[in-house]
């Protein structure tokens, strides 16, 4: 196999990515101060609504996926014993 490590295996690169993503998020939230949004609904006029809504929906999808995994999970012996 390959004994060369991937660049994401290094913890400092993962920290750099997190910091970069947070900077991009902050810049997009602050852009709402400069760019006037044209909301279709009243709730969309709340400052940083898109960021909060995106976070809430992402968290809800994770919770839903965890709950769905509990329902759909099968035991390791579901298809019979493995002959290794």
N, C-alpha and C positions, 0 to 999 in steps of 0.2 A: 504494500500500500504506500501511500504518500506519507513521508515523515515531515513534510513541509506544513507549517501551521497556517491557518487562515488569518487574515488581518483582523477579523472580528473576535478571534480567540484571545487577543491581548486586551486586558482590562482598561488600559488607558485609551484605546480606540473606542471602546464602548462608552466610556465617560465622555469622550469628545462628541460622539454622536448624540447622546442625551443632551449635552449642553447646546449643541447646534440646533436640535429640534426645539428646545425651549426658547432659544433666541428667535427662531422663525415664528413660533407661536406668539411670542411677545410682540414681534414686529407686526404680525397680522392683526393682533388685537389693537395695537396702537394706531394702525392704519385707519381704524374707524374714526379716530379723532380728525383725520385729514379728509377722508373720503366720506361724503354724505351717503348713507344707505337709503334705499328706497323700499321700505318695508311694505309687504302686502297685508300683514296682520300687526296689530298693536304690540304684541309681545316681541316682535322682531326689532322694535325700536329701542329695546333695552341694550345698554352698552355691553359689548362682547357677547351678545346672545348666541352667535354662531359657535363661539368657542365653548360656552357652557352647554349648549344643546349637543354639540358633537361629543363632548366628554360624557354627558349623561347617556346618550344613545350607545356609545362604546361600552360604558360600564354595564348598561342593561343587556347588551348583546353577550357580554362575558358571563353575566349571571344566568341568562337564558341558556347559554351553551353548557354551563356546568349542570344546570337542572336537567337539560335534555340528555346529557351524558349519563346521569343517574338512571334515567328511564331506559335508555338504549344499551347500556353496558351489558355485556355478556361475560360469563365466567370463562377462564382460560380453557376449560375442558368442554366448551360448548360444542365443538365439532368432533369430540372424541379425544382419546389419548394420543399424545404425540409419540411417535416411535423414533427417538433419536439414538 
